[in-house]
Amino acid sequence: MLERQVIIAARNLCKTYSAGNEQYHAVRNVDLDIHEGEFTVIMGNSGSGKSSLLYLLSGLDNVTAGEVYFRDRRIDQFGERELSDFRAKNIGYIYQSINLVPDLTIWDNVTLPGYIAGQKKEAIATRARELAHTMGIEGQLGRLPSQTSGGQQQRAAIARALINSPDVLFADEPTGSLNYDQGVAVLDLLSGMNKDGQTVVMVTHDIKAACRADRLIYIRDGKIGGILEFGKQGDMNTNDREALIFSFVSQKVRV
């Protein structure tokens, strides 16, 4: 098996938040490589720093110290305009809270990032129709988010995140606000896109969701507590994979 290329690298990454005279160290001295084409899952207890790490890796938040590289570009040194351009063209982000604009139709929500990135109208429309078909929301495009189900809204949010064909798709608890069936459907979409070559980095607390990963990063108190490698889906049956993750996470929690 050929070694995958590193697409995002973090070196001695730190994030500290201040509140009055107190400081909270959300991410502490993290070294991490994200490989192209891989499905990486980040797990950890509530408050462990996993979402903060996702924000730093994606350029959605500024680092306190350390370095973040996208291929050979050091994105933590970007100015605001360069960083905005990077986020628009190179990454997609799926939020737990979905975050669709409530007074825009599903179509407008999906296509908006394409216009922000400066794509041509015809290209945006073609891509949006393709994604709507893939996500199964073709019948919802003229509706407002409030007129669709939670699962349909999250599918629209995934389409929005993919409209600019990002190099990396970040997902922060993407099934957290969905019921079981809706959550499985969203995970199936993410797994399918990864099999087609999409790099995915997902934060989750759900062991069943984590079974979709090629590699699991466990975060404890802002640091990497361990890394579990499995290989691609199909290399191990789901029950064995779930048992392995449960054992791994349980061990890390007890440490």
C-alpha positions as a LaTeX table, in Angstrom:
\begin{tabular}{lrrr}
\hline
Residue & $x$ (\AA) & $y$ (\AA) & $z$ (\AA) \\
\hline
Met1 & 0.00 & 0.00 & 0.00 \\
Leu2 & 1.41 & 3.39 & $-1.00$ \\
Glu3 & 2.00 & 5.91 & 1.77 \\
Arg4 & $-0.52$ & 8.74 & 1.64 \\
Gln5 & 0.64 & 12.33 & 1.24 \\
Val6 & 0.33 & 14.68 & 4.20 \\
Ile7 & $-2.22$ & 17.37 & 3.36 \\
Ile8 & $-2.42$ & 19.13 & 6.75 \\
Ala9 & 0.32 & 19.16 & 9.40 \\
Ala10 & 0.26 & 20.66 & 12.89 \\
Arg11 & 3.48 & 21.25 & 14.79 \\
Asn12 & 3.58 & 22.10 & 18.52 \\
Leu13 & 0.05 & 23.49 & 18.15 \\
Cys14 & $-1.40$ & 25.40 & 21.12 \\
Lys15 & $-4.63$ & 27.30 & 21.76 \\
Thr16 & $-5.23$ & 29.24 & 24.95 \\
Tyr17 & $-8.39$ & 31.15 & 25.85 \\
Ser18 & $-8.37$ & 33.90 & 28.46 \\
Ala19 & $-11.25$ & 34.93 & 30.72 \\
Gly20 & $-10.29$ & 37.70 & 33.10 \\
Asn21 & $-7.22$ & 36.57 & 34.99 \\
Glu22 & $-7.73$ & 32.91 & 34.15 \\
Gln23 & $-6.50$ & 30.96 & 31.16 \\
Tyr24 & $-7.83$ & 27.75 & 29.62 \\
His25 & $-5.44$ & 25.66 & 27.54 \\
Ala26 & $-7.74$ & 24.00 & 25.00 \\
Val27 & $-4.98$ & 22.55 & 22.77 \\
Arg28 & $-1.50$ & 21.87 & 24.09 \\
Asn29 & 1.61 & 21.05 & 22.05 \\
Val30 & $-0.12$ & 18.91 & 19.42 \\
Asp31 & 1.86 & 17.35 & 16.56 \\
Leu32 & $-0.43$ & 15.76 & 13.98 \\
Asp33 & $-0.47$ & 14.84 & 10.29 \\
Ile34 & $-3.68$ & 14.51 & 8.26 \\
His35 & $-3.23$ & 12.33 & 5.18 \\
Glu36 & $-4.82$ & 12.93 & 1.81 \\
Gly37 & $-7.75$ & 10.63 & 1.07 \\
Glu38 & $-8.00$ & 9.43 & 4.65 \\
Phe39 & $-11.04$ & 9.42 & 6.95 \\
Thr40 & $-9.68$ & 10.69 & 10.26 \\
Val41 & $-11.82$ & 10.75 & 13.40 \\
Ile42 & $-11.02$ & 12.83 & 16.48 \\
Met43 & $-12.54$ & 11.62 & 19.75 \\
Gly44 & $-12.33$ & 12.73 & 23.38 \\
Asn45 & $-14.44$ & 13.62 & 26.37 \\
Ser46 & $-16.46$ & 16.83 & 26.48 \\
Gly47 & $-14.06$ & 19.75 & 26.92 \\
Ser48 & $-11.03$ & 17.74 & 25.80 \\
Gly49 & $-10.22$ & 20.19 & 22.99 \\
Lys50 & $-11.29$ & 18.14 & 19.98 \\
Ser51 & $-13.48$ & 20.85 & 18.42 \\
Ser52 & $-10.86$ & 23.50 & 19.16 \\
Leu53 & $-8.31$ & 21.34 & 17.34 \\
Leu54 & $-10.64$ & 21.05 & 14.35 \\
Tyr55 & $-11.01$ & 24.84 & 14.20 \\
Leu56 & $-7.24$ & 25.31 & 14.24 \\
Leu57 & $-6.55$ & 22.68 & 11.58 \\
Ser58 & $-9.18$ & 24.19 & 9.28 \\
Gly59 & $-8.09$ & 27.82 & 9.72 \\
Leu60 & $-11.36$ & 28.81 & 11.38 \\
Asp61 & $-9.53$ & 29.94 & 14.52 \\
Asn62 & $-6.15$ & 31.53 & 15.17 \\
Val63 & $-3.41$ & 29.58 & 16.90 \\
Thr64 & $-1.84$ & 30.80 & 20.14 \\
Ala65 & 1.44 & 29.09 & 19.31 \\
Gly66 & 2.76 & 26.49 & 16.89 \\
Glu67 & 2.38 & 25.98 & 13.16 \\
Val68 & $-0.30$ & 24.68 & 10.77 \\
Tyr69 & 0.62 & 23.69 & 7.21 \\
Phe70 & $-1.64$ & 22.97 & 4.26 \\
Arg71 & 0.67 & 21.05 & 1.94 \\
Asp72 & 3.65 & 23.46 & 1.77 \\
Arg73 & 1.78 & 26.61 & 2.88 \\
Arg74 & 1.86 & 27.76 & 6.48 \\
Ile75 & $-1.72$ & 28.90 & 7.00 \\
Asp76 & $-1.30$ & 30.18 & 10.57 \\
Gln77 & 0.75 & 33.04 & 9.10 \\
Phe78 & $-1.88$ & 34.02 & 6.52 \\
Gly79 & $-3.41$ & 37.47 & 6.64 \\
Glu80 & $-7.19$ & 37.68 & 6.97 \\
Arg81 & $-7.83$ & 38.04 & 3.23 \\
Glu82 & $-5.53$ & 35.14 & 2.34 \\
Leu83 & $-7.05$ & 33.01 & 5.10 \\
Ser84 & $-10.58$ & 33.79 & 3.92 \\
Asp85 & $-9.62$ & 32.80 & 0.38 \\
Phe86 & $-8.05$ & 29.57 & 1.67 \\
Arg87 & $-11.16$ & 28.63 & 3.66 \\
Ala88 & $-13.45$ & 29.35 & 0.71 \\
Lys89 & $-11.47$ & 27.34 & $-1.85$ \\
Asn90 & $-9.69$ & 24.57 & 0.05 \\
Ile91 & $-11.87$ & 23.43 & 2.94 \\
Gly92 & $-15.48$ & 22.54 & 3.61 \\
Tyr93 & $-16.96$ & 22.61 & 7.11 \\
Ile94 & $-20.03$ & 20.81 & 8.47 \\
Tyr95 & $-21.34$ & 22.03 & 11.82 \\
Gln96 & $-23.30$ & 20.10 & 14.43 \\
Ser97 & $-25.83$ & 22.93 & 14.58 \\
Ile98 & $-26.15$ & 22.83 & 10.74 \\
Asn99 & $-26.03$ & 26.67 & 10.46 \\
Leu100 & $-28.06$ & 27.13 & 7.30 \\
Val101 & $-29.16$ & 30.72 & 6.70 \\
Pro102 & $-32.84$ & 30.59 & 7.74 \\
Asp103 & $-34.22$ & 33.14 & 5.26 \\
Leu104 & $-32.47$ & 31.64 & 2.21 \\
Thr105 & $-33.76$ & 28.66 & 0.28 \\
Ile106 & $-31.88$ & 25.37 & 0.34 \\
Trp107 & $-30.63$ & 26.16 & $-3.19$ \\
Asp108 & $-29.31$ & 29.57 & $-2.12$ \\
Asn109 & $-27.67$ & 28.09 & 0.97 \\
Val110 & $-25.90$ & 25.45 & $-1.09$ \\
Thr111 & $-24.71$ & 27.81 & $-3.83$ \\
Leu112 & $-23.71$ & 30.82 & $-1.68$ \\
Pro113 & $-20.11$ & 29.67 & $-0.96$ \\
Gly114 & $-19.56$ & 29.22 & $-4.70$ \\
Tyr115 & $-20.31$ & 32.87 & $-5.32$ \\
Ile116 & $-18.14$ & 33.91 & $-2.36$ \\
Ala117 & $-15.26$ & 31.91 & $-3.89$ \\
Gly118 & $-15.75$ & 33.72 & $-7.20$ \\
Gln119 & $-16.89$ & 30.76 & $-9.27$ \\
Lys120 & $-18.89$ & 31.24 & $-12.45$ \\
Lys121 & $-22.68$ & 31.05 & $-12.15$ \\
Glu122 & $-23.01$ & 28.17 & $-14.62$ \\
Ala123 & $-20.36$ & 26.10 & $-12.85$ \\
Ile124 & $-22.01$ & 26.71 & $-9.49$ \\
Ala125 & $-25.41$ & 25.65 & $-10.77$ \\
Thr126 & $-24.04$ & 22.48 & $-12.38$ \\
Arg127 & $-22.17$ & 21.50 & $-9.22$ \\
Ala128 & $-25.17$ & 22.30 & $-7.00$ \\
Arg129 & $-27.49$ & 20.09 & $-9.08$ \\
Glu130 & $-24.97$ & 17.23 & $-8.93$ \\
Leu131 & $-24.66$ & 17.54 & $-5.15$ \\
Ala132 & $-28.42$ & 17.85 & $-4.66$ \\
His133 & $-28.84$ & 14.57 & $-6.56$ \\
Thr134 & $-26.11$ & 12.87 & $-4.54$ \\
Met135 & $-27.59$ & 14.12 & $-1.25$ \\
Gly136 & $-31.15$ & 13.26 & $-2.22$ \\
Ile137 & $-32.49$ & 16.79 & $-1.69$ \\
Glu138 & $-33.54$ & 17.66 & $-5.23$ \\
Gly139 & $-37.14$ & 18.11 & $-4.09$ \\
Gln140 & $-36.17$ & 20.50 & $-1.30$ \\
Leu141 & $-34.16$ & 23.10 & $-3.19$ \\
Gly142 & $-36.91$ & 25.74 & $-3.35$ \\
Arg143 & $-37.82$ & 25.42 & 0.34 \\
Leu144 & $-36.57$ & 27.30 & 3.36 \\
Pro145 & $-34.61$ & 25.27 & 5.94 \\
Ser146 & $-37.55$ & 25.46 & 8.36 \\
Gln147 & $-39.69$ & 23.67 & 5.76 \\
Thr148 & $-37.40$ & 20.62 & 5.68 \\
Ser149 & $-36.40$ & 17.92 & 8.16 \\
Gly150 & $-33.22$ & 17.93 & 10.23 \\
Gly151 & $-31.75$ & 15.22 & 8.06 \\
Gln152 & $-32.51$ & 17.14 & 4.88 \\
Gln153 & $-30.99$ & 20.28 & 6.37 \\
Gln154 & $-27.77$ & 18.46 & 7.26 \\
Arg155 & $-27.59$ & 16.96 & 3.75 \\
Ala156 & $-27.95$ & 20.50 & 2.40 \\
Ala157 & $-25.18$ & 21.62 & 4.76 \\
Ile158 & $-22.93$ & 18.86 & 3.39 \\
Ala159 & $-23.71$ & 19.96 & $-0.16$ \\
Arg160 & $-22.88$ & 23.54 & 0.83 \\
Ala161 & $-19.57$ & 22.37 & 2.30 \\
Leu162 & $-18.73$ & 20.53 & $-0.94$ \\
Ile163 & $-19.83$ & 23.16 & $-3.48$ \\
Asn164 & $-16.25$ & 24.39 & $-4.02$ \\
Ser165 & $-14.80$ & 20.84 & $-4.23$ \\
Pro166 & $-12.68$ & 21.29 & $-1.09$ \\
Asp167 & $-9.42$ & 19.45 & $-0.53$ \\
Val168 & $-10.48$ & 18.62 & 3.04 \\
Leu169 & $-13.97$ & 18.22 & 4.49 \\
Phe170 & $-14.18$ & 18.93 & 8.23 \\
Ala171 & $-17.19$ & 17.72 & 10.21 \\
Asp172 & $-17.82$ & 18.69 & 13.83 \\
Glu173 & $-20.27$ & 16.20 & 15.36 \\
Pro174 & $-22.27$ & 16.15 & 12.09 \\
Thr175 & $-24.86$ & 13.70 & 13.45 \\
Gly176 & $-25.19$ & 15.26 & 16.90 \\
Ser177 & $-28.55$ & 16.93 & 16.22 \\
Leu178 & $-30.02$ & 14.07 & 14.15 \\
Asn179 & $-32.00$ & 10.95 & 15.03 \\
Tyr180 & $-30.43$ & 7.53 & 14.52 \\
Asp181 & $-31.63$ & 6.90 & 10.96 \\
Gln182 & $-30.78$ & 10.43 & 9.83 \\
Gly183 & $-27.34$ & 10.11 & 11.43 \\
Val184 & $-26.59$ & 6.82 & 9.69 \\
Ala185 & $-27.63$ & 8.32 & 6.36 \\
Val186 & $-25.26$ & 11.27 & 6.84 \\
Leu187 & $-22.39$ & 8.96 & 7.85 \\
Asp188 & $-23.07$ & 6.81 & 4.79 \\
Leu189 & $-22.73$ & 9.91 & 2.63 \\
Leu190 & $-19.44$ & 10.88 & 4.27 \\
Ser191 & $-18.08$ & 7.33 & 3.93 \\
Gly192 & $-19.13$ & 7.19 & 0.28 \\
Met193 & $-17.41$ & 10.48 & $-0.50$ \\
Asn194 & $-14.27$ & 9.29 & 1.27 \\
Lys195 & $-14.23$ & 6.11 & $-0.81$ \\
Asp196 & $-14.31$ & 8.38 & $-3.86$ \\
Gly197 & $-11.19$ & 10.17 & $-2.59$ \\
Gln198 & $-12.51$ & 12.96 & $-0.38$ \\
Thr199 & $-10.31$ & 13.67 & 2.66 \\
Val200 & $-12.54$ & 13.79 & 5.77 \\
Val201 & $-11.70$ & 14.88 & 9.32 \\
Met202 & $-14.58$ & 14.33 & 11.74 \\
Val203 & $-15.05$ & 15.02 & 15.44 \\
Thr204 & $-17.44$ & 12.65 & 17.19 \\
His205 & $-18.14$ & 11.17 & 20.62 \\
Asp206 & $-20.02$ & 8.23 & 19.06 \\
Ile207 & $-18.10$ & 4.95 & 18.80 \\
Lys208 & $-20.39$ & 3.69 & 16.03 \\
Ala209 & $-19.67$ & 6.84 & 14.01 \\
Ala210 & $-15.96$ & 6.43 & 14.71 \\
Cys211 & $-16.08$ & 3.01 & 13.04 \\
Arg212 & $-16.09$ & 4.87 & 9.71 \\
Ala213 & $-12.50$ & 6.02 & 10.31 \\
Asp214 & $-9.24$ & 4.86 & 8.80 \\
Arg215 & $-7.50$ & 6.40 & 11.80 \\
Leu216 & $-8.69$ & 7.58 & 15.21 \\
Ile217 & $-7.04$ & 10.39 & 17.18 \\
Tyr218 & $-7.90$ & 10.44 & 20.90 \\
Ile219 & $-7.64$ & 13.85 & 22.60 \\
Arg220 & $-7.26$ & 14.16 & 26.37 \\
Asp221 & $-6.91$ & 17.53 & 28.13 \\
Gly222 & $-5.86$ & 19.22 & 24.90 \\
Lys223 & $-3.15$ & 16.68 & 24.06 \\
Ile224 & $-3.04$ & 13.61 & 21.85 \\
Gly225 & $-3.63$ & 10.68 & 24.18 \\
Gly226 & $-3.27$ & 8.01 & 21.51 \\
Ile227 & $-3.69$ & 7.13 & 17.85 \\
Leu228 & $-5.44$ & 4.01 & 16.55 \\
Glu229 & $-4.90$ & 2.89 & 12.95 \\
Phe230 & $-7.34$ & 0.52 & 11.27 \\
Gly231 & $-7.04$ & 0.89 & 7.52 \\
Lys232 & $-9.92$ & 1.24 & 5.11 \\
Gln233 & $-13.51$ & 0.12 & 5.67 \\
Gly234 & $-13.78$ & $-3.57$ & 4.83 \\
Asp235 & $-10.35$ & $-4.40$ & 6.27 \\
Met236 & $-12.12$ & $-5.36$ & 9.52 \\
Asn237 & $-15.79$ & $-6.17$ & 10.15 \\
Thr238 & $-17.84$ & $-3.53$ & 11.97 \\
Asn239 & $-18.30$ & $-5.47$ & 15.21 \\
Asp240 & $-14.56$ & $-6.08$ & 15.57 \\
Arg241 & $-13.80$ & $-2.47$ & 14.71 \\
Glu242 & $-16.33$ & $-1.22$ & 17.27 \\
Ala243 & $-14.91$ & $-3.52$ & 19.97 \\
Leu244 & $-11.39$ & $-2.32$ & 19.20 \\
Ile245 & $-12.40$ & 1.34 & 19.46 \\
Phe246 & $-14.31$ & 0.73 & 22.69 \\
Ser247 & $-11.30$ & $-0.99$ & 24.25 \\
Phe248 & $-8.93$ & 1.74 & 23.03 \\
Val249 & $-11.10$ & 4.62 & 24.27 \\
Ser250 & $-11.85$ & 2.93 & 27.60 \\
Gln251 & $-8.15$ & 2.47 & 28.20 \\
Lys252 & $-7.44$ & 6.13 & 27.43 \\
Val253 & $-10.23$ & 7.32 & 29.73 \\
Arg254 & $-8.82$ & 5.27 & 32.64 \\
Val255 & $-5.26$ & 6.59 & 32.22 \\
\hline
\end{tabular}
